[in-house]
Amino acid sequence: MKELKELRFNETDIHLQDNLVRGSILPEKVAELNRNIIFKGDTVVEGPVYGHRLEIQNGDLEIQGAVFTQLELYVNTEATGNIAFKKSVGSANSIVSRAANCKIEFYSDINAKSITLYNAFVAGSIYADEIVLENCVVIGGVFATADVYLSNCIVGTFNSPKVQIEQTINLLLPSAFSIEPLVTTASTKLFNLSLADLGALYKGLSQSANSGKIEMNINTDEVKLHIPEHAHPLLIANFSVSN
């Protein structure tokens, strides 16, 4: 791996492969604001990164600083290897990863207008207008201003005007919320893990008494919350095991 201690790039796109960047990748003048950054594999960046567009063609990749893109952050569908973002990731437009054969991890929050992730782990929360998650684990919440689609995921909670869930969805917190009724399929199952003995499960031991996951009935476990004080009075569906 070639070590880059001091970066001297011009206004053209940046291509990185087999590089260790001992610093940040940030624009220094207006002409560099439209610069794209393409990661081709085996790269470590120790500082923050800004690019008009970030494309990850292949792993391994580790970015230790915060990341922001003006257009999009895109992971190639054919990408393999490990991809890790150690701090928050944001985009003024979209963040997209549909790669089935790579391990992608976000160690902090994600914020964008549109977010689509397959096979990802997120240690923080996700904030966007539109969110699509398949085969993902999100320790925090999934918060959308428009709609959320979840398929075979574990999430802390979700909150969105429209929510569609498919396959098996597990909640880590007691409650989740939507304004409109949940859209489901006949095979959809919703479980709550707030009372599960996750430590015992992690160690492969028997769970303690009075613990375990709870299967929720999407129809009967729905509690309507009316908020008249809101500028536009809301009727929110609360899917909770605390009531």
Secondary structure as a PSIPRED ss2 file (coil, helix, strand):
# PSIPRED VFORMAT (PSIPRED V4.0)

   1 M C   1.000  0.000  0.000
   2 K E   0.000  0.000  1.000
   3 E E   0.000  0.000  1.000
   4 L E   0.000  0.000  1.000
   5 K C   1.000  0.000  0.000
   6 E C   1.000  0.000  0.000
   7 L C   1.000  0.000  0.000
   8 R C   1.000  0.000  0.000
   9 F C   1.000  0.000  0.000
  10 N C   1.000  0.000  0.000
  11 E C   1.000  0.000  0.000
  12 T C   1.000  0.000  0.000
  13 D C   1.000  0.000  0.000
  14 I E   0.000  0.000  1.000
  15 H E   0.000  0.000  1.000
  16 L E   0.000  0.000  1.000
  17 Q E   0.000  0.000  1.000
  18 D E   0.000  0.000  1.000
  19 N E   0.000  0.000  1.000
  20 L E   0.000  0.000  1.000
  21 V E   0.000  0.000  1.000
  22 R C   1.000  0.000  0.000
  23 G C   1.000  0.000  0.000
  24 S C   1.000  0.000  0.000
  25 I E   0.000  0.000  1.000
  26 L C   1.000  0.000  0.000
  27 P C   1.000  0.000  0.000
  28 E C   1.000  0.000  0.000
  29 K C   1.000  0.000  0.000
  30 V H   0.000  1.000  0.000
  31 A H   0.000  1.000  0.000
  32 E H   0.000  1.000  0.000
  33 L H   0.000  1.000  0.000
  34 N H   0.000  1.000  0.000
  35 R C   1.000  0.000  0.000
  36 N E   0.000  0.000  1.000
  37 I E   0.000  0.000  1.000
  38 I E   0.000  0.000  1.000
  39 F E   0.000  0.000  1.000
  40 K E   0.000  0.000  1.000
  41 G E   0.000  0.000  1.000
  42 D E   0.000  0.000  1.000
  43 T E   0.000  0.000  1.000
  44 V E   0.000  0.000  1.000
  45 V E   0.000  0.000  1.000
  46 E C   1.000  0.000  0.000
  47 G C   1.000  0.000  0.000
  48 P C   1.000  0.000  0.000
  49 V E   0.000  0.000  1.000
  50 Y E   0.000  0.000  1.000
  51 G E   0.000  0.000  1.000
  52 H E   0.000  0.000  1.000
  53 R E   0.000  0.000  1.000
  54 L E   0.000  0.000  1.000
  55 E E   0.000  0.000  1.000
  56 I E   0.000  0.000  1.000
  57 Q C   1.000  0.000  0.000
  58 N C   1.000  0.000  0.000
  59 G C   1.000  0.000  0.000
  60 D C   1.000  0.000  0.000
  61 L E   0.000  0.000  1.000
  62 E E   0.000  0.000  1.000
  63 I E   0.000  0.000  1.000
  64 Q C   1.000  0.000  0.000
  65 G C   1.000  0.000  0.000
  66 A C   1.000  0.000  0.000
  67 V E   0.000  0.000  1.000
  68 F E   0.000  0.000  1.000
  69 T E   0.000  0.000  1.000
  70 Q E   0.000  0.000  1.000
  71 L E   0.000  0.000  1.000
  72 E E   0.000  0.000  1.000
  73 L E   0.000  0.000  1.000
  74 Y E   0.000  0.000  1.000
  75 V E   0.000  0.000  1.000
  76 N C   1.000  0.000  0.000
  77 T C   1.000  0.000  0.000
  78 E C   1.000  0.000  0.000
  79 A C   1.000  0.000  0.000
  80 T E   0.000  0.000  1.000
  81 G E   0.000  0.000  1.000
  82 N E   0.000  0.000  1.000
  83 I E   0.000  0.000  1.000
  84 A E   0.000  0.000  1.000
  85 F E   0.000  0.000  1.000
  86 K C   1.000  0.000  0.000
  87 K C   1.000  0.000  0.000
  88 S C   1.000  0.000  0.000
  89 V E   0.000  0.000  1.000
  90 G E   0.000  0.000  1.000
  91 S E   0.000  0.000  1.000
  92 A C   1.000  0.000  0.000
  93 N C   1.000  0.000  0.000
  94 S E   0.000  0.000  1.000
  95 I E   0.000  0.000  1.000
  96 V E   0.000  0.000  1.000
  97 S E   0.000  0.000  1.000
  98 R C   1.000  0.000  0.000
  99 A C   1.000  0.000  0.000
 100 A C   1.000  0.000  0.000
 101 N E   0.000  0.000  1.000
 102 C E   0.000  0.000  1.000
 103 K E   0.000  0.000  1.000
 104 I E   0.000  0.000  1.000
 105 E E   0.000  0.000  1.000
 106 F E   0.000  0.000  1.000
 107 Y C   1.000  0.000  0.000
 108 S C   1.000  0.000  0.000
 109 D C   1.000  0.000  0.000
 110 I E   0.000  0.000  1.000
 111 N E   0.000  0.000  1.000
 112 A C   1.000  0.000  0.000
 113 K C   1.000  0.000  0.000
 114 S E   0.000  0.000  1.000
 115 I E   0.000  0.000  1.000
 116 T E   0.000  0.000  1.000
 117 L E   0.000  0.000  1.000
 118 Y E   0.000  0.000  1.000
 119 N C   1.000  0.000  0.000
 120 A E   0.000  0.000  1.000
 121 F E   0.000  0.000  1.000
 122 V E   0.000  0.000  1.000
 123 A C   1.000  0.000  0.000
 124 G C   1.000  0.000  0.000
 125 S C   1.000  0.000  0.000
 126 I E   0.000  0.000  1.000
 127 Y E   0.000  0.000  1.000
 128 A E   0.000  0.000  1.000
 129 D E   0.000  0.000  1.000
 130 E E   0.000  0.000  1.000
 131 I E   0.000  0.000  1.000
 132 V E   0.000  0.000  1.000
 133 L E   0.000  0.000  1.000
 134 E E   0.000  0.000  1.000
 135 N C   1.000  0.000  0.000
 136 C C   1.000  0.000  0.000
 137 V E   0.000  0.000  1.000
 138 V E   0.000  0.000  1.000
 139 I E   0.000  0.000  1.000
 140 G E   0.000  0.000  1.000
 141 G E   0.000  0.000  1.000
 142 V E   0.000  0.000  1.000
 143 F E   0.000  0.000  1.000
 144 A E   0.000  0.000  1.000
 145 T E   0.000  0.000  1.000
 146 A E   0.000  0.000  1.000
 147 D E   0.000  0.000  1.000
 148 V E   0.000  0.000  1.000
 149 Y E   0.000  0.000  1.000
 150 L E   0.000  0.000  1.000
 151 S E   0.000  0.000  1.000
 152 N E   0.000  0.000  1.000
 153 C E   0.000  0.000  1.000
 154 I E   0.000  0.000  1.000
 155 V E   0.000  0.000  1.000
 156 G E   0.000  0.000  1.000
 157 T E   0.000  0.000  1.000
 158 F E   0.000  0.000  1.000
 159 N E   0.000  0.000  1.000
 160 S E   0.000  0.000  1.000
 161 P C   1.000  0.000  0.000
 162 K E   0.000  0.000  1.000
 163 V E   0.000  0.000  1.000
 164 Q E   0.000  0.000  1.000
 165 I E   0.000  0.000  1.000
 166 E E   0.000  0.000  1.000
 167 Q E   0.000  0.000  1.000
 168 T E   0.000  0.000  1.000
 169 I E   0.000  0.000  1.000
 170 N E   0.000  0.000  1.000
 171 L E   0.000  0.000  1.000
 172 L C   1.000  0.000  0.000
 173 L C   1.000  0.000  0.000
 174 P C   1.000  0.000  0.000
 175 S E   0.000  0.000  1.000
 176 A E   0.000  0.000  1.000
 177 F E   0.000  0.000  1.000
 178 S E   0.000  0.000  1.000
 179 I C   1.000  0.000  0.000
 180 E C   1.000  0.000  0.000
 181 P C   1.000  0.000  0.000
 182 L C   1.000  0.000  0.000
 183 V E   0.000  0.000  1.000
 184 T C   1.000  0.000  0.000
 185 T C   1.000  0.000  0.000
 186 A C   1.000  0.000  0.000
 187 S C   1.000  0.000  0.000
 188 T C   1.000  0.000  0.000
 189 K E   0.000  0.000  1.000
 190 L E   0.000  0.000  1.000
 191 F E   0.000  0.000  1.000
 192 N E   0.000  0.000  1.000
 193 L C   1.000  0.000  0.000
 194 S C   1.000  0.000  0.000
 195 L C   1.000  0.000  0.000
 196 A C   1.000  0.000  0.000
 197 D C   1.000  0.000  0.000
 198 L H   0.000  1.000  0.000
 199 G H   0.000  1.000  0.000
 200 A H   0.000  1.000  0.000
 201 L H   0.000  1.000  0.000
 202 Y H   0.000  1.000  0.000
 203 K H   0.000  1.000  0.000
 204 G C   1.000  0.000  0.000
 205 L C   1.000  0.000  0.000
 206 S C   1.000  0.000  0.000
 207 Q C   1.000  0.000  0.000
 208 S C   1.000  0.000  0.000
 209 A C   1.000  0.000  0.000
 210 N C   1.000  0.000  0.000
 211 S C   1.000  0.000  0.000
 212 G C   1.000  0.000  0.000
 213 K C   1.000  0.000  0.000
 214 I E   0.000  0.000  1.000
 215 E E   0.000  0.000  1.000
 216 M E   0.000  0.000  1.000
 217 N C   1.000  0.000  0.000
 218 I C   1.000  0.000  0.000
 219 N C   1.000  0.000  0.000
 220 T C   1.000  0.000  0.000
 221 D C   1.000  0.000  0.000
 222 E E   0.000  0.000  1.000
 223 V E   0.000  0.000  1.000
 224 K E   0.000  0.000  1.000
 225 L E   0.000  0.000  1.000
 226 H E   0.000  0.000  1.000
 227 I E   0.000  0.000  1.000
 228 P C   1.000  0.000  0.000
 229 E C   1.000  0.000  0.000
 230 H C   1.000  0.000  0.000
 231 A C   1.000  0.000  0.000
 232 H C   1.000  0.000  0.000
 233 P C   1.000  0.000  0.000
 234 L E   0.000  0.000  1.000
 235 L E   0.000  0.000  1.000
 236 I E   0.000  0.000  1.000
 237 A E   0.000  0.000  1.000
 238 N E   0.000  0.000  1.000
 239 F E   0.000  0.000  1.000
 240 S E   0.000  0.000  1.000
 241 V C   1.000  0.000  0.000
 242 S C   1.000  0.000  0.000
 243 N C   1.000  0.000  0.000
